[in-house]
Amino acid sequence: MTAMLGSMTSLSPAQAVAGNPGAAKTVAAGSGIPVLVDPAVDLAARTPGPEHDWADSIYFTSRVKAGSHDIGLLVHTVSIPKGPGNLLLFSVHDETTGWYKSYATVVPENDFAWSTKELDITAPGLKWTGNAQRMSVSLDVPWGSLDVVLQARGPALNYGSTGAFPLFGQTNYEFALPDMRITGTVTFDGRRQQITGRSWLDRQWGPIDNAPKRHWSWMNFNMPNGDSVAIWDAVSDNGQTHTWATVLRKDGSYEVASVTPFADSAGKFWTSPTTGQKYPTQVTVNIPALKTRLKVHVTGKTGQEIILGGNGRLEATAAFEGTYQGAKVTGKNFFEMFGDWQS
């Protein structure tokens, strides 16, 4: 990746939208706006920044079928060199039966390796290799395992159309491979099962200042018309909210639009008995400029919370229904909530 941010003479689409609530910025395919990420090389580990809270993250969420069962999967590894170190997270949720289990651990530095040249990650029980077109992931934890292949079926989504955007006053870089076919096996609840479905892979790096009163939410959508949509809702410690969507269309063009803050519609809160953190289990995604209004709710087990070091994050299977670009839609997605929603 070439560090071009400092040479840009105009705001990125995400920054322009942030300063103009209700706006939508359209970026045509081949518009000439500089792209600041490259999936061909940026699946490799990044050189750590000087910030104490700098993080290097790769994860995927999946909605799959195992026989007649609907299952949600999450695999996430993140390196925070000046913080807790190398983290490995894994969760499985059988939405049909309500069975849920998560795994979270800090991997010692000597046991963790992420190549700076390619996607090649190894840790106890984990092997993750490949490229932006095809990758394989095998993972073994005390209560289950995963052995899958992911294959991309379309272009990458660059957040904000350039891959760079402001988060709590600092620049983050992020892209997704939003439509990957996943096949393989998963073992949980004492059973090994063949699975097939769709995955959304996300790659992010940069500083994220996790002040105590800050929280953020992220969710993804694969729309029936082939569009991919990613939404960030970030709430700073002074209550200021930045909520926005990146839309990737099938022709490679983008729309970046403001979204009504999630707090305006959040409801059916669940309070974790383990961490005491409070999370909404339903919100309305309202994007006026795109004629979009979607009701999103957590499905299956409410408490899909991953806990590490006493802190929790909800990584939950979800479903949505409503209108997108004025047309009726339904579907399934994931809803991530990091931090406490208590006022």
Contacts in CASP RR format, 6 or more apart in sequence:
PFRMAT RR
TARGET T0000
AUTHOR 0000-0000-0000
METHOD contacts of the structure
MODEL  1
MTAMLGSMTSLSPAQAVAGNPGAAKTVAAGSGIPVLVDPAVDLAARTPGP
EHDWADSIYFTSRVKAGSHDIGLLVHTVSIPKGPGNLLLFSVHDETTGWY
KSYATVVPENDFAWSTKELDITAPGLKWTGNAQRMSVSLDVPWGSLDVVL
QARGPALNYGSTGAFPLFGQTNYEFALPDMRITGTVTFDGRRQQITGRSW
LDRQWGPIDNAPKRHWSWMNFNMPNGDSVAIWDAVSDNGQTHTWATVLRK
DGSYEVASVTPFADSAGKFWTSPTTGQKYPTQVTVNIPALKTRLKVHVTG
KTGQEIILGGNGRLEATAAFEGTYQGAKVTGKNFFEMFGDWQS
1 36 0 8 1.000
1 37 0 8 1.000
1 38 0 8 1.000
1 41 0 8 1.000
1 42 0 8 1.000
1 173 0 8 1.000
2 36 0 8 1.000
3 36 0 8 1.000
4 34 0 8 1.000
4 36 0 8 1.000
5 36 0 8 1.000
5 164 0 8 1.000
5 171 0 8 1.000
8 34 0 8 1.000
12 33 0 8 1.000
12 160 0 8 1.000
12 161 0 8 1.000
12 162 0 8 1.000
12 164 0 8 1.000
12 165 0 8 1.000
13 25 0 8 1.000
13 27 0 8 1.000
13 33 0 8 1.000
13 160 0 8 1.000
13 161 0 8 1.000
13 162 0 8 1.000
13 254 0 8 1.000
13 256 0 8 1.000
14 159 0 8 1.000
14 160 0 8 1.000
14 161 0 8 1.000
14 162 0 8 1.000
14 164 0 8 1.000
14 165 0 8 1.000
14 166 0 8 1.000
14 244 0 8 1.000
14 246 0 8 1.000
14 256 0 8 1.000
15 165 0 8 1.000
15 166 0 8 1.000
16 23 0 8 1.000
16 25 0 8 1.000
16 256 0 8 1.000
17 23 0 8 1.000
17 24 0 8 1.000
17 25 0 8 1.000
17 244 0 8 1.000
17 256 0 8 1.000
17 257 0 8 1.000
17 258 0 8 1.000
18 166 0 8 1.000
18 242 0 8 1.000
18 244 0 8 1.000
18 258 0 8 1.000
20 258 0 8 1.000
21 258 0 8 1.000
22 257 0 8 1.000
22 258 0 8 1.000
22 288 0 8 1.000
22 289 0 8 1.000
23 257 0 8 1.000
23 258 0 8 1.000
23 289 0 8 1.000
24 255 0 8 1.000
24 256 0 8 1.000
24 257 0 8 1.000
24 258 0 8 1.000
24 289 0 8 1.000
24 290 0 8 1.000
25 161 0 8 1.000
25 255 0 8 1.000
25 256 0 8 1.000
25 257 0 8 1.000
26 253 0 8 1.000
26 254 0 8 1.000
26 255 0 8 1.000
27 33 0 8 1.000
27 161 0 8 1.000
27 253 0 8 1.000
27 254 0 8 1.000
27 255 0 8 1.000
27 256 0 8 1.000
28 253 0 8 1.000
29 251 0 8 1.000
29 252 0 8 1.000
29 253 0 8 1.000
33 161 0 8 1.000
33 162 0 8 1.000
34 162 0 8 1.000
35 158 0 8 1.000
35 162 0 8 1.000
35 163 0 8 1.000
36 158 0 8 1.000
36 162 0 8 1.000
36 163 0 8 1.000
36 164 0 8 1.000
36 173 0 8 1.000
37 156 0 8 1.000
37 158 0 8 1.000
37 162 0 8 1.000
37 163 0 8 1.000
37 164 0 8 1.000
37 173 0 8 1.000
37 174 0 8 1.000
37 175 0 8 1.000
37 203 0 8 1.000
39 132 0 8 1.000
39 156 0 8 1.000
39 175 0 8 1.000
39 177 0 8 1.000
39 203 0 8 1.000
40 131 0 8 1.000
40 132 0 8 1.000
42 173 0 8 1.000
42 175 0 8 1.000
42 203 0 8 1.000
43 58 0 8 1.000
43 118 0 8 1.000
43 119 0 8 1.000
43 130 0 8 1.000
43 131 0 8 1.000
43 132 0 8 1.000
43 203 0 8 1.000
44 114 0 8 1.000
44 115 0 8 1.000
44 116 0 8 1.000
44 117 0 8 1.000
44 118 0 8 1.000
44 119 0 8 1.000
44 120 0 8 1.000
45 56 0 8 1.000
45 79 0 8 1.000
45 114 0 8 1.000
45 115 0 8 1.000
45 116 0 8 1.000
46 56 0 8 1.000
46 205 0 8 1.000
46 206 0 8 1.000
47 116 0 8 1.000
48 54 0 8 1.000
48 56 0 8 1.000
48 79 0 8 1.000
48 81 0 8 1.000
48 82 0 8 1.000
49 206 0 8 1.000
49 207 0 8 1.000
51 82 0 8 1.000
51 170 0 8 1.000
51 206 0 8 1.000
51 207 0 8 1.000
52 82 0 8 1.000
52 83 0 8 1.000
53 80 0 8 1.000
53 82 0 8 1.000
53 83 0 8 1.000
53 207 0 8 1.000
53 208 0 8 1.000
53 209 0 8 1.000
53 210 0 8 1.000
54 80 0 8 1.000
54 81 0 8 1.000
54 82 0 8 1.000
54 205 0 8 1.000
54 206 0 8 1.000
54 207 0 8 1.000
55 78 0 8 1.000
55 79 0 8 1.000
55 80 0 8 1.000
55 204 0 8 1.000
55 205 0 8 1.000
55 206 0 8 1.000
55 207 0 8 1.000
55 208 0 8 1.000
56 78 0 8 1.000
56 79 0 8 1.000
56 80 0 8 1.000
56 114 0 8 1.000
56 205 0 8 1.000
56 206 0 8 1.000
57 76 0 8 1.000
57 77 0 8 1.000
57 78 0 8 1.000
57 79 0 8 1.000
57 202 0 8 1.000
57 203 0 8 1.000
57 204 0 8 1.000
57 205 0 8 1.000
58 76 0 8 1.000
58 77 0 8 1.000
58 78 0 8 1.000
58 119 0 8 1.000
58 121 0 8 1.000
58 128 0 8 1.000
58 201 0 8 1.000
58 202 0 8 1.000
58 203 0 8 1.000
58 204 0 8 1.000
59 74 0 8 1.000
59 75 0 8 1.000
59 76 0 8 1.000
59 77 0 8 1.000
59 78 0 8 1.000
59 89 0 8 1.000
59 201 0 8 1.000
59 202 0 8 1.000
60 73 0 8 1.000
60 74 0 8 1.000
60 75 0 8 1.000
60 76 0 8 1.000
60 137 0 8 1.000
60 150 0 8 1.000
60 180 0 8 1.000
60 199 0 8 1.000
60 200 0 8 1.000
60 201 0 8 1.000
60 202 0 8 1.000
61 72 0 8 1.000
61 73 0 8 1.000
61 74 0 8 1.000
61 199 0 8 1.000
61 200 0 8 1.000
61 220 0 8 1.000
61 315 0 8 1.000
61 334 0 8 1.000
62 71 0 8 1.000
62 72 0 8 1.000
62 73 0 8 1.000
62 74 0 8 1.000
62 182 0 8 1.000
62 197 0 8 1.000
62 198 0 8 1.000
62 199 0 8 1.000
62 200 0 8 1.000
63 70 0 8 1.000
63 71 0 8 1.000
63 72 0 8 1.000
63 197 0 8 1.000
63 198 0 8 1.000
63 317 0 8 1.000
63 332 0 8 1.000
63 333 0 8 1.000
63 334 0 8 1.000
64 70 0 8 1.000
64 71 0 8 1.000
64 72 0 8 1.000
64 73 0 8 1.000
64 182 0 8 1.000
64 186 0 8 1.000
64 195 0 8 1.000
64 196 0 8 1.000
64 197 0 8 1.000
64 198 0 8 1.000
65 71 0 8 1.000
65 195 0 8 1.000
65 196 0 8 1.000
65 197 0 8 1.000
66 186 0 8 1.000
66 193 0 8 1.000
66 194 0 8 1.000
66 195 0 8 1.000
67 193 0 8 1.000
67 194 0 8 1.000
68 96 0 8 1.000
69 94 0 8 1.000
69 95 0 8 1.000
69 96 0 8 1.000
69 97 0 8 1.000
69 193 0 8 1.000
70 94 0 8 1.000
70 95 0 8 1.000
70 96 0 8 1.000
70 317 0 8 1.000
70 332 0 8 1.000
71 92 0 8 1.000
71 93 0 8 1.000
71 94 0 8 1.000
71 95 0 8 1.000
71 96 0 8 1.000
71 186 0 8 1.000
71 195 0 8 1.000
72 91 0 8 1.000
72 92 0 8 1.000
72 93 0 8 1.000
72 94 0 8 1.000
72 95 0 8 1.000
72 317 0 8 1.000
72 334 0 8 1.000
73 91 0 8 1.000
73 92 0 8 1.000
73 93 0 8 1.000
73 146 0 8 1.000
73 186 0 8 1.000
73 199 0 8 1.000
74 89 0 8 1.000
74 90 0 8 1.000
74 91 0 8 1.000
74 306 0 8 1.000
74 315 0 8 1.000
74 334 0 8 1.000
75 89 0 8 1.000
75 90 0 8 1.000
75 128 0 8 1.000
75 137 0 8 1.000
75 139 0 8 1.000
75 146 0 8 1.000
76 87 0 8 1.000
76 88 0 8 1.000
76 89 0 8 1.000
76 90 0 8 1.000
76 315 0 8 1.000
77 86 0 8 1.000
77 87 0 8 1.000
77 88 0 8 1.000
77 89 0 8 1.000
77 114 0 8 1.000
77 121 0 8 1.000
77 123 0 8 1.000
77 126 0 8 1.000
77 128 0 8 1.000
78 86 0 8 1.000
78 87 0 8 1.000
78 89 0 8 1.000
79 85 0 8 1.000
79 86 0 8 1.000
79 87 0 8 1.000
79 112 0 8 1.000
79 114 0 8 1.000
80 86 0 8 1.000
80 87 0 8 1.000
84 106 0 8 1.000
84 308 0 8 1.000
84 309 0 8 1.000
85 106 0 8 1.000
85 107 0 8 1.000
85 109 0 8 1.000
86 106 0 8 1.000
86 107 0 8 1.000
86 108 0 8 1.000
86 109 0 8 1.000
86 112 0 8 1.000
86 123 0 8 1.000
87 104 0 8 1.000
87 105 0 8 1.000
87 106 0 8 1.000
87 107 0 8 1.000
87 308 0 8 1.000
88 103 0 8 1.000
88 104 0 8 1.000
88 105 0 8 1.000
88 107 0 8 1.000
88 123 0 8 1.000
88 126 0 8 1.000
89 102 0 8 1.000
89 103 0 8 1.000
89 104 0 8 1.000
89 306 0 8 1.000
89 308 0 8 1.000
89 315 0 8 1.000
90 102 0 8 1.000
90 103 0 8 1.000
90 104 0 8 1.000
90 139 0 8 1.000
90 141 0 8 1.000
90 146 0 8 1.000
91 100 0 8 1.000
91 101 0 8 1.000
91 102 0 8 1.000
91 103 0 8 1.000
91 304 0 8 1.000
91 306 0 8 1.000
91 315 0 8 1.000
92 99 0 8 1.000
92 100 0 8 1.000
92 101 0 8 1.000
92 102 0 8 1.000
92 144 0 8 1.000
92 186 0 8 1.000
92 188 0 8 1.000
93 99 0 8 1.000
93 100 0 8 1.000
93 300 0 8 1.000
93 301 0 8 1.000
93 304 0 8 1.000
93 316 0 8 1.000
93 317 0 8 1.000
94 100 0 8 1.000
94 188 0 8 1.000
94 189 0 8 1.000
95 299 0 8 1.000
95 300 0 8 1.000
95 317 0 8 1.000
98 300 0 8 1.000
98 301 0 8 1.000
99 188 0 8 1.000
99 189 0 8 1.000
99 301 0 8 1.000
100 301 0 8 1.000
100 303 0 8 1.000
100 304 0 8 1.000
101 143 0 8 1.000
101 144 0 8 1.000
101 188 0 8 1.000
102 304 0 8 1.000
102 305 0 8 1.000
102 306 0 8 1.000
102 307 0 8 1.000
102 315 0 8 1.000
103 141 0 8 1.000
103 142 0 8 1.000
103 143 0 8 1.000
104 306 0 8 1.000
104 307 0 8 1.000
104 308 0 8 1.000
105 308 0 8 1.000
106 308 0 8 1.000
107 123 0 8 1.000
107 124 0 8 1.000
111 123 0 8 1.000
111 124 0 8 1.000
112 122 0 8 1.000
112 123 0 8 1.000
113 120 0 8 1.000
113 121 0 8 1.000
113 122 0 8 1.000
113 123 0 8 1.000
114 120 0 8 1.000
114 121 0 8 1.000
115 121 0 8 1.000
118 129 0 8 1.000
118 130 0 8 1.000
118 131 0 8 1.000
119 128 0 8 1.000
119 129 0 8 1.000
119 130 0 8 1.000
119 131 0 8 1.000
119 135 0 8 1.000
120 128 0 8 1.000
120 129 0 8 1.000
120 130 0 8 1.000
121 127 0 8 1.000
121 128 0 8 1.000
121 129 0 8 1.000
122 128 0 8 1.000
125 138 0 8 1.000
125 139 0 8 1.000
125 140 0 8 1.000
125 141 0 8 1.000
126 137 0 8 1.000
126 138 0 8 1.000
126 139 0 8 1.000
126 140 0 8 1.000
127 136 0 8 1.000
127 137 0 8 1.000
127 138 0 8 1.000
127 139 0 8 1.000
128 135 0 8 1.000
128 136 0 8 1.000
128 137 0 8 1.000
128 138 0 8 1.000
129 135 0 8 1.000
129 136 0 8 1.000
130 136 0 8 1.000
132 152 0 8 1.000
132 156 0 8 1.000
132 177 0 8 1.000
133 151 0 8 1.000
133 152 0 8 1.000
134 149 0 8 1.000
134 150 0 8 1.000
134 151 0 8 1.000
134 152 0 8 1.000
135 149 0 8 1.000
135 150 0 8 1.000
136 148 0 8 1.000
136 149 0 8 1.000
136 150 0 8 1.000
137 146 0 8 1.000
137 147 0 8 1.000
137 148 0 8 1.000
137 150 0 8 1.000
138 145 0 8 1.000
138 146 0 8 1.000
138 147 0 8 1.000
138 148 0 8 1.000
139 145 0 8 1.000
139 146 0 8 1.000
139 147 0 8 1.000
143 188 0 8 1.000
144 186 0 8 1.000
144 187 0 8 1.000
144 188 0 8 1.000
144 190 0 8 1.000
145 185 0 8 1.000
145 186 0 8 1.000
145 187 0 8 1.000
145 192 0 8 1.000
146 185 0 8 1.000
146 186 0 8 1.000
146 187 0 8 1.000
147 184 0 8 1.000
147 185 0 8 1.000
147 186 0 8 1.000
148 182 0 8 1.000
148 183 0 8 1.000
148 184 0 8 1.000
148 185 0 8 1.000
148 186 0 8 1.000
148 195 0 8 1.000
149 182 0 8 1.000
149 183 0 8 1.000
149 184 0 8 1.000
150 177 0 8 1.000
150 180 0 8 1.000
150 181 0 8 1.000
150 182 0 8 1.000
150 199 0 8 1.000
150 201 0 8 1.000
151 180 0 8 1.000
151 181 0 8 1.000
152 177 0 8 1.000
152 179 0 8 1.000
152 180 0 8 1.000
153 179 0 8 1.000
153 180 0 8 1.000
153 181 0 8 1.000
154 177 0 8 1.000
154 178 0 8 1.000
154 179 0 8 1.000
155 248 0 8 1.000
155 252 0 8 1.000
156 175 0 8 1.000
156 176 0 8 1.000
156 177 0 8 1.000
156 178 0 8 1.000
157 175 0 8 1.000
157 176 0 8 1.000
157 177 0 8 1.000
157 178 0 8 1.000
157 228 0 8 1.000
157 230 0 8 1.000
157 246 0 8 1.000
157 248 0 8 1.000
158 174 0 8 1.000
158 175 0 8 1.000
158 246 0 8 1.000
158 254 0 8 1.000
159 165 0 8 1.000
159 174 0 8 1.000
159 175 0 8 1.000
159 176 0 8 1.000
159 230 0 8 1.000
159 232 0 8 1.000
159 246 0 8 1.000
160 244 0 8 1.000
160 246 0 8 1.000
160 254 0 8 1.000
160 256 0 8 1.000
161 246 0 8 1.000
161 254 0 8 1.000
161 256 0 8 1.000
163 173 0 8 1.000
163 174 0 8 1.000
163 175 0 8 1.000
164 171 0 8 1.000
164 172 0 8 1.000
164 173 0 8 1.000
165 171 0 8 1.000
165 172 0 8 1.000
165 174 0 8 1.000
165 232 0 8 1.000
166 172 0 8 1.000
166 242 0 8 1.000
167 208 0 8 1.000
167 216 0 8 1.000
167 232 0 8 1.000
167 234 0 8 1.000
167 242 0 8 1.000
168 208 0 8 1.000
168 209 0 8 1.000
168 211 0 8 1.000
168 214 0 8 1.000
168 234 0 8 1.000
168 236 0 8 1.000
170 206 0 8 1.000
170 207 0 8 1.000
170 208 0 8 1.000
170 209 0 8 1.000
171 206 0 8 1.000
172 204 0 8 1.000
172 205 0 8 1.000
172 206 0 8 1.000
172 207 0 8 1.000
172 208 0 8 1.000
173 204 0 8 1.000
173 205 0 8 1.000
173 206 0 8 1.000
174 202 0 8 1.000
174 203 0 8 1.000
174 204 0 8 1.000
174 205 0 8 1.000
175 202 0 8 1.000
175 203 0 8 1.000
176 200 0 8 1.000
176 201 0 8 1.000
176 202 0 8 1.000
176 203 0 8 1.000
176 220 0 8 1.000
176 228 0 8 1.000
176 230 0 8 1.000
177 200 0 8 1.000
177 201 0 8 1.000
178 200 0 8 1.000
178 201 0 8 1.000
178 220 0 8 1.000
178 222 0 8 1.000
178 228 0 8 1.000
178 230 0 8 1.000
178 248 0 8 1.000
179 198 0 8 1.000
179 200 0 8 1.000
179 222 0 8 1.000
179 226 0 8 1.000
179 228 0 8 1.000
180 198 0 8 1.000
180 199 0 8 1.000
180 200 0 8 1.000
180 201 0 8 1.000
181 196 0 8 1.000
181 197 0 8 1.000
181 198 0 8 1.000
181 199 0 8 1.000
182 195 0 8 1.000
182 196 0 8 1.000
182 197 0 8 1.000
182 198 0 8 1.000
182 199 0 8 1.000
183 195 0 8 1.000
183 196 0 8 1.000
183 197 0 8 1.000
184 194 0 8 1.000
184 195 0 8 1.000
184 196 0 8 1.000
185 192 0 8 1.000
185 193 0 8 1.000
185 194 0 8 1.000
185 195 0 8 1.000
186 192 0 8 1.000
186 193 0 8 1.000
186 195 0 8 1.000
187 193 0 8 1.000
198 222 0 8 1.000
200 220 0 8 1.000
200 222 0 8 1.000
200 228 0 8 1.000
200 334 0 8 1.000
210 338 0 8 1.000
211 236 0 8 1.000
211 237 0 8 1.000
212 237 0 8 1.000
213 237 0 8 1.000
213 239 0 8 1.000
214 234 0 8 1.000
214 235 0 8 1.000
214 236 0 8 1.000
214 237 0 8 1.000
214 339 0 8 1.000
215 235 0 8 1.000
215 337 0 8 1.000
215 338 0 8 1.000
215 339 0 8 1.000
215 340 0 8 1.000
215 341 0 8 1.000
216 232 0 8 1.000
216 233 0 8 1.000
216 234 0 8 1.000
216 235 0 8 1.000
216 337 0 8 1.000
216 338 0 8 1.000
216 339 0 8 1.000
217 231 0 8 1.000
217 232 0 8 1.000
217 233 0 8 1.000
217 262 0 8 1.000
217 283 0 8 1.000
217 335 0 8 1.000
217 336 0 8 1.000
217 337 0 8 1.000
217 338 0 8 1.000
218 230 0 8 1.000
218 231 0 8 1.000
218 232 0 8 1.000
218 233 0 8 1.000
218 335 0 8 1.000
218 336 0 8 1.000
219 230 0 8 1.000
219 231 0 8 1.000
219 285 0 8 1.000
219 296 0 8 1.000
219 318 0 8 1.000
219 333 0 8 1.000
219 334 0 8 1.000
219 335 0 8 1.000
219 336 0 8 1.000
220 228 0 8 1.000
220 229 0 8 1.000
220 230 0 8 1.000
220 231 0 8 1.000
220 333 0 8 1.000
220 334 0 8 1.000
221 227 0 8 1.000
221 228 0 8 1.000
221 229 0 8 1.000
221 230 0 8 1.000
221 231 0 8 1.000
221 294 0 8 1.000
221 320 0 8 1.000
221 324 0 8 1.000
221 331 0 8 1.000
221 333 0 8 1.000
222 228 0 8 1.000
222 331 0 8 1.000
222 333 0 8 1.000
223 229 0 8 1.000
223 324 0 8 1.000
223 329 0 8 1.000
224 329 0 8 1.000
224 331 0 8 1.000
225 250 0 8 1.000
225 324 0 8 1.000
225 325 0 8 1.000
225 327 0 8 1.000
226 249 0 8 1.000
226 250 0 8 1.000
227 247 0 8 1.000
227 248 0 8 1.000
227 249 0 8 1.000
227 250 0 8 1.000
227 324 0 8 1.000
228 247 0 8 1.000
228 248 0 8 1.000
229 245 0 8 1.000
229 246 0 8 1.000
229 247 0 8 1.000
229 248 0 8 1.000
229 324 0 8 1.000
230 245 0 8 1.000
230 246 0 8 1.000
231 243 0 8 1.000
231 244 0 8 1.000
231 245 0 8 1.000
231 246 0 8 1.000
231 259 0 8 1.000
231 285 0 8 1.000
232 242 0 8 1.000
232 243 0 8 1.000
232 244 0 8 1.000
233 241 0 8 1.000
233 242 0 8 1.000
233 243 0 8 1.000
233 259 0 8 1.000
233 261 0 8 1.000
233 262 0 8 1.000
234 241 0 8 1.000
234 242 0 8 1.000
234 243 0 8 1.000
235 241 0 8 1.000
235 261 0 8 1.000
235 263 0 8 1.000
236 242 0 8 1.000
241 261 0 8 1.000
241 263 0 8 1.000
243 258 0 8 1.000
243 259 0 8 1.000
243 260 0 8 1.000
243 261 0 8 1.000
243 262 0 8 1.000
244 256 0 8 1.000
244 257 0 8 1.000
244 258 0 8 1.000
244 259 0 8 1.000
245 255 0 8 1.000
245 256 0 8 1.000
245 257 0 8 1.000
245 258 0 8 1.000
245 259 0 8 1.000
245 285 0 8 1.000
245 287 0 8 1.000
245 290 0 8 1.000
246 254 0 8 1.000
246 255 0 8 1.000
246 256 0 8 1.000
247 254 0 8 1.000
247 255 0 8 1.000
247 256 0 8 1.000
247 257 0 8 1.000
247 290 0 8 1.000
248 254 0 8 1.000
249 255 0 8 1.000
255 290 0 8 1.000
257 287 0 8 1.000
257 289 0 8 1.000
257 290 0 8 1.000
258 287 0 8 1.000
258 288 0 8 1.000
258 289 0 8 1.000
259 285 0 8 1.000
259 286 0 8 1.000
259 287 0 8 1.000
260 284 0 8 1.000
260 285 0 8 1.000
260 286 0 8 1.000
260 287 0 8 1.000
260 288 0 8 1.000
262 280 0 8 1.000
262 283 0 8 1.000
262 285 0 8 1.000
264 284 0 8 1.000
264 286 0 8 1.000
265 282 0 8 1.000
265 283 0 8 1.000
265 284 0 8 1.000
265 286 0 8 1.000
266 280 0 8 1.000
266 282 0 8 1.000
266 283 0 8 1.000
266 341 0 8 1.000
267 280 0 8 1.000
267 281 0 8 1.000
267 282 0 8 1.000
267 283 0 8 1.000
268 280 0 8 1.000
268 281 0 8 1.000
268 282 0 8 1.000
268 297 0 8 1.000
269 278 0 8 1.000
269 279 0 8 1.000
269 280 0 8 1.000
269 281 0 8 1.000
269 341 0 8 1.000
270 278 0 8 1.000
270 279 0 8 1.000
270 280 0 8 1.000
270 281 0 8 1.000
270 298 0 8 1.000
270 302 0 8 1.000
270 303 0 8 1.000
271 277 0 8 1.000
271 278 0 8 1.000
271 279 0 8 1.000
272 278 0 8 1.000
272 279 0 8 1.000
272 303 0 8 1.000
272 305 0 8 1.000
272 312 0 8 1.000
274 305 0 8 1.000
274 307 0 8 1.000
274 310 0 8 1.000
274 312 0 8 1.000
275 305 0 8 1.000
275 307 0 8 1.000
275 310 0 8 1.000
275 311 0 8 1.000
275 312 0 8 1.000
276 340 0 8 1.000
277 305 0 8 1.000
277 312 0 8 1.000
277 339 0 8 1.000
277 340 0 8 1.000
277 341 0 8 1.000
277 342 0 8 1.000
278 340 0 8 1.000
278 341 0 8 1.000
278 342 0 8 1.000
279 305 0 8 1.000
279 314 0 8 1.000
279 337 0 8 1.000
279 341 0 8 1.000
280 337 0 8 1.000
280 341 0 8 1.000
281 297 0 8 1.000
281 298 0 8 1.000
281 302 0 8 1.000
281 316 0 8 1.000
282 295 0 8 1.000
282 296 0 8 1.000
282 297 0 8 1.000
282 298 0 8 1.000
283 296 0 8 1.000
283 335 0 8 1.000
284 293 0 8 1.000
284 294 0 8 1.000
284 295 0 8 1.000
284 296 0 8 1.000
285 292 0 8 1.000
285 293 0 8 1.000
285 294 0 8 1.000
285 295 0 8 1.000
285 296 0 8 1.000
285 320 0 8 1.000
286 292 0 8 1.000
286 293 0 8 1.000
287 293 0 8 1.000
290 324 0 8 1.000
290 325 0 8 1.000
291 323 0 8 1.000
291 324 0 8 1.000
291 325 0 8 1.000
291 326 0 8 1.000
292 323 0 8 1.000
292 324 0 8 1.000
292 325 0 8 1.000
292 326 0 8 1.000
293 322 0 8 1.000
293 323 0 8 1.000
294 320 0 8 1.000
294 321 0 8 1.000
294 322 0 8 1.000
294 323 0 8 1.000
294 324 0 8 1.000
294 329 0 8 1.000
295 320 0 8 1.000
295 321 0 8 1.000
295 322 0 8 1.000
296 318 0 8 1.000
296 319 0 8 1.000
296 320 0 8 1.000
296 333 0 8 1.000
296 335 0 8 1.000
297 318 0 8 1.000
297 319 0 8 1.000
297 320 0 8 1.000
298 304 0 8 1.000
298 314 0 8 1.000
298 316 0 8 1.000
298 317 0 8 1.000
298 318 0 8 1.000
298 335 0 8 1.000
299 316 0 8 1.000
299 317 0 8 1.000
299 318 0 8 1.000
299 319 0 8 1.000
299 332 0 8 1.000
300 317 0 8 1.000
303 314 0 8 1.000
303 316 0 8 1.000
304 314 0 8 1.000
304 315 0 8 1.000
304 316 0 8 1.000
304 317 0 8 1.000
305 312 0 8 1.000
305 313 0 8 1.000
305 314 0 8 1.000
305 315 0 8 1.000
306 312 0 8 1.000
306 313 0 8 1.000
306 314 0 8 1.000
306 315 0 8 1.000
311 339 0 8 1.000
312 338 0 8 1.000
312 339 0 8 1.000
313 336 0 8 1.000
313 337 0 8 1.000
313 338 0 8 1.000
313 339 0 8 1.000
314 335 0 8 1.000
314 336 0 8 1.000
314 337 0 8 1.000
315 334 0 8 1.000
315 336 0 8 1.000
316 334 0 8 1.000
316 335 0 8 1.000
316 336 0 8 1.000
316 337 0 8 1.000
317 332 0 8 1.000
317 334 0 8 1.000
317 335 0 8 1.000
318 332 0 8 1.000
318 333 0 8 1.000
318 334 0 8 1.000
318 335 0 8 1.000
319 330 0 8 1.000
319 331 0 8 1.000
319 332 0 8 1.000
319 333 0 8 1.000
320 329 0 8 1.000
320 330 0 8 1.000
320 331 0 8 1.000
320 332 0 8 1.000
320 333 0 8 1.000
321 328 0 8 1.000
321 329 0 8 1.000
321 330 0 8 1.000
321 331 0 8 1.000
322 328 0 8 1.000
322 329 0 8 1.000
322 330 0 8 1.000
323 329 0 8 1.000
END
